[in-house]
Amino acid sequence: MRRIFVGTLVAVALSVALTSAQSTQRSSGTSGRASSTNALVGTWKLVSVSPAPNGANPVGLMMFDPDKYVGIAIMQGGRQKYAGAEPTPAEAKAALESYTSYFGTYAVDQAAKSVSFHFDGSLDPNLTDGSQKSSFAVSGNRLTLKLPLRAKGVEHALTWERLPDLTTLTPVQRRLIGFWKLVPNEGQSAQPATTNRDERRGFIIYTSAGQMAVHIMPGGRKRYAGDAPTPDEAKAALRGYASYFGPFTVNEQDRYIVHQRVGHTIPASVGTNGQRFYEFVGNRLVLRVLSTTFTVPTTLQAAKSEGREPSMITWERLSVDPGTTQNR
């Protein structure tokens, strides 16, 4: 059967998705339009990095919302797939050092043209629970921001381009838009923890520009002994951490979302699709997952008739529901 999203079409699919992204008629929690007091609000596509990292041109997606939540993911080009099912320490170090993922909150100082980040989580454990101030400059639909691609690494100047909103959004798409935090499933108690650093954390983000991103971090991650990870430390840091980003579509008839993964922490997962069956329960979003990737989408009923029971992950809304606000 033909694959829906073939690796060789990743760049083309992303380009089409971005350039054909049509914008919503109303502002939302992750609108592509900045407010008069916060020029960073919106969905941003990475354009360039200086100094340029090793490998091919990087791709990245950055989301800021008016409620001060942020998610950033950057993937360098030319990453190598693992030789086996699990990475060797050397492969893990290469994968870790060619992918950047942060999520948390931010505060803007417009007068100083600076933004302060608080990292609730990061692929790099040395950044978790840390803070950082960066300068920024906005010119038209371009944003230049200085960030380290790794903890205590070289500071890079990153240029981003604001993506336009979709011209129309269905009620389901509109309801998805915003930042959602990972919470235990119903009936499942949170993991006992001596500090909040031991708890599993994560964001899933949907924006009115038709883009999405996931950041999930397991609890109990250890910091590196030095400034940079050893191969074994890199493998431990990579284990269980999930981050990917790209366009999303919604099939409202069969109630599922397709995540088109332009970037992924796992090199072999770049260019694959993820199918997620959705359900809204109050201020929560329940996603059911049949498999990590798929070739042809199915229905939940068909999967269950084949004896395939989906796993479940629950998210709780962080951003103000866009359905409750108009032109914030």
C-alpha positions in Angstrom: 0.0 0.0 0.0 1.2 3.5 -0.8 2.6 5.5 2.1 0.7 8.8 2.6 3.7 10.8 3.7 6.9 9.6 2.1 10.3 10.7 3.3 11.2 12.2 -0.1 8.1 14.4 0.0 8.6 15.8 3.5 10.0 19.1 2.4 7.4 19.5 -0.4 4.6 18.6 2.0 5.8 21.0 4.6 6.2 23.8 2.0 2.7 23.2 0.7 1.2 23.0 4.1 2.9 26.2 5.2 2.3 28.3 2.1 -1.3 27.2 1.7 -2.1 27.7 5.4 -5.1 30.0 5.3 -6.0 32.1 8.2 -8.8 32.1 10.7 -11.1 35.1 10.9 -10.7 35.4 14.7 -7.8 35.5 17.0 -7.1 32.5 19.2 -4.7 31.3 21.9 -2.0 30.6 19.3 -3.0 33.0 16.6 -0.5 33.8 13.9 -1.2 37.5 14.6 0.8 39.3 17.3 -0.9 41.6 19.8 0.0 45.2 20.2 1.8 44.4 23.5 3.4 41.0 22.5 5.0 40.8 19.2 6.1 37.2 19.8 2.6 35.6 19.8 2.1 33.3 16.9 3.5 30.3 15.1 7.0 30.6 13.7 8.9 28.5 11.1 12.7 28.4 11.3 14.4 30.1 8.4 18.1 30.1 9.3 20.6 29.6 12.0 23.9 31.6 12.4 26.5 30.2 12.9 25.1 27.4 10.9 25.2 24.0 12.6 26.7 20.9 11.1 24.7 19.0 8.5 22.0 20.2 6.1 19.7 23.1 6.8 17.8 22.8 10.0 14.0 22.9 10.3 12.1 24.1 13.4 8.8 25.3 14.8 8.3 27.7 17.6 4.9 28.6 19.2 4.1 31.5 21.6 0.6 32.1 22.9 -0.9 35.1 24.7 -1.1 33.1 28.0 2.7 33.0 28.2 3.3 29.4 27.2 6.0 28.5 24.7 7.3 25.4 22.8 10.4 25.3 20.6 11.7 22.4 18.6 14.6 22.5 16.1 16.0 19.6 14.1 19.3 19.6 12.1 19.3 18.1 8.7 21.2 15.0 7.6 20.6 13.0 10.8 21.3 9.2 10.5 18.9 6.5 11.4 19.9 4.0 14.1 21.4 0.8 12.8 19.2 -1.2 15.2 15.9 -0.8 17.1 17.7 1.0 19.9 20.5 3.6 19.5 24.0 2.8 20.5 25.5 5.4 22.9 27.3 7.0 20.0 24.1 7.1 17.9 22.2 8.6 20.9 24.7 11.3 21.3 24.5 12.2 17.6 20.7 12.3 17.8 20.6 14.3 21.0 23.1 16.9 19.7 21.1 17.4 16.4 17.8 18.1 18.0 16.7 20.9 20.4 13.4 20.9 22.4 12.2 23.3 25.0 8.8 23.8 26.6 7.6 26.1 29.4 6.6 29.7 30.0 8.0 33.1 28.9 7.8 36.8 29.7 8.5 39.6 27.3 10.2 42.9 28.2 9.2 45.0 25.2 11.3 48.0 26.2 14.5 46.0 26.4 13.5 43.8 23.5 14.2 40.7 25.5 12.3 37.5 26.4 12.8 35.4 29.5 12.2 31.7 29.2 11.5 29.3 32.1 12.1 25.7 30.8 9.6 23.3 32.4 11.3 20.7 30.3 14.0 20.1 27.7 15.6 17.3 25.8 18.7 18.6 27.5 18.2 17.7 31.2 20.7 20.4 32.2 18.2 23.0 31.1 15.1 21.6 32.8 13.7 24.0 35.5 16.2 26.6 34.4 15.7 30.1 33.0 17.3 32.1 30.2 17.0 35.6 28.9 17.4 36.2 25.1 17.3 39.3 23.0 14.9 39.5 20.0 14.1 41.7 17.1 11.0 41.7 15.0 10.9 43.1 11.4 7.7 42.5 9.5 7.0 38.8 9.6 10.6 37.9 10.6 11.9 37.3 14.2 15.5 37.0 15.2 16.1 35.3 18.5 19.3 34.2 20.2 19.3 30.8 21.8 21.8 28.0 22.6 21.1 24.9 20.7 22.4 22.9 23.7 23.0 23.7 27.4 26.1 25.9 27.8 26.7 25.6 24.0 27.4 28.2 21.4 24.6 30.9 21.3 23.1 31.0 17.9 21.1 33.7 16.2 17.9 32.1 14.8 15.7 33.7 12.2 12.0 32.7 12.1 9.1 33.6 9.8 5.6 34.0 11.1 3.1 31.6 9.6 -0.3 32.8 8.6 -3.5 31.5 10.2 -5.9 29.2 8.3 -8.6 31.2 6.7 -11.3 28.9 8.1 -11.3 26.6 11.1 -13.9 23.9 11.8 -15.4 23.8 15.4 -13.1 20.8 16.2 -10.0 22.5 14.8 -10.9 25.7 16.8 -11.4 23.6 20.0 -8.0 22.0 19.6 -6.1 25.2 19.3 -3.9 26.1 22.3 -1.4 24.6 24.7 -2.4 21.4 26.7 -0.4 19.9 29.5 0.1 16.2 30.2 -2.0 14.8 33.0 -2.8 11.3 34.4 -5.5 9.4 32.6 -8.8 9.2 34.4 -8.6 6.7 37.3 -4.8 6.8 37.2 -3.1 8.6 40.1 0.0 10.7 39.5 3.3 9.0 40.1 4.5 9.5 43.7 7.3 12.0 43.7 9.5 13.7 46.3 9.8 16.7 44.1 8.0 17.9 41.0 11.2 17.2 39.1 10.3 13.5 39.3 6.9 13.9 37.6 6.3 13.2 33.9 5.7 16.4 32.1 4.6 17.5 28.6 2.8 19.9 26.3 0.9 19.2 23.1 0.3 22.3 21.0 -2.1 23.0 18.2 -2.1 26.3 16.4 -4.4 28.3 14.1 -1.7 28.1 11.5 -2.4 24.4 11.1 0.8 23.3 12.9 1.3 21.1 16.0 4.1 20.0 18.3 4.5 17.5 21.1 7.0 17.7 24.0 6.9 14.9 26.6 9.6 14.3 29.2 9.8 11.4 31.7 10.5 12.0 35.3 13.7 11.4 37.2 16.1 12.4 34.4 19.6 13.0 35.6 21.7 16.0 34.7 25.1 15.6 32.9 28.1 15.4 35.1 29.9 17.9 32.9 28.8 20.6 30.5 28.3 18.1 27.7 26.9 14.6 27.8 29.0 11.5 27.5 27.5 9.0 25.0 26.0 7.0 27.8 24.5 10.2 29.4 23.1 11.1 26.0 21.4 7.7 25.6 19.9 8.1 29.1 18.7 11.7 28.3 17.1 10.6 25.0 15.4 7.5 26.5 11.6 8.2 26.7 11.8 11.8 25.7 9.3 12.5 22.9 9.3 15.5 20.7 8.0 16.1 17.2 6.4 18.8 15.1 4.6 19.5 11.8 1.2 20.1 10.1 -1.9 18.5 11.4 -5.3 17.6 9.8 -8.6 16.5 11.4 -11.0 13.8 10.1 -14.2 14.8 11.9 -16.3 11.9 10.5 -14.1 9.3 12.1 -12.9 11.6 14.9 -9.1 11.4 14.4 -6.2 13.8 14.0 -3.2 13.1 11.8 0.2 14.5 12.9 2.6 14.9 10.0 6.0 14.7 11.6 8.4 16.9 9.8 10.8 16.8 12.8 11.2 14.1 15.4 13.7 13.2 18.2 14.0 9.7 16.6 15.6 10.1 13.1 13.7 7.1 11.6 10.4 8.8 12.6 11.0 11.9 10.5 8.5 12.0 7.7 6.0 9.6 9.2 2.4 10.2 10.3 0.8 9.7 13.7 -3.0 9.0 13.9 -4.7 10.0 17.1 -8.4 9.4 17.9 -9.7 12.4 19.9 -12.3 13.0 22.5 -13.1 16.2 24.5 -14.0 15.8 28.1 -14.6 19.1 29.8 -11.3 21.0 29.7 -9.4 17.8 28.8 -8.4 16.3 25.5 -8.1 12.5 25.4 -6.0 11.0 22.6 -6.0 7.3 21.8 -3.1 5.8 19.9 -3.0 2.6 18.0 0.6 2.6 16.9 3.6 5.0 16.7 3.2 5.4 13.0 0.8 4.3 10.3 0.7 3.9 6.5 -3.1 4.0 5.9 -5.5 5.4 8.5 -8.1 3.2 10.1 -11.2 3.7 12.3 -11.3 3.0 16.0 -14.1 0.5 15.5 -12.1 -1.4 12.8 -9.1 -1.5 15.0 -11.0 -2.9 17.9 -12.7 -5.5 15.7 -9.2 -6.7 14.9 -8.3 -7.0 18.6 -6.2 -3.8 18.6 -6.8 -1.8 21.7 -5.4 1.8 21.7 -3.4 3.3 24.4 -4.6 6.5 25.9 -3.0 9.8 26.8 -4.8 12.8 28.5 -4.1 16.5 28.2 -5.6 19.4 30.1 -6.0 22.8 28.6 -3.5 25.5 29.6 -4.3 28.3 27.1 -7.6 30.1 27.3 -10.1 28.3 25.2 -10.3 30.2 21.9 -14.0 29.5 21.8 -14.6 31.7 24.8 -12.7 34.8 23.6 -12.9 37.1 20.6 -10.0 39.1 19.3 -8.0 39.2 22.5 
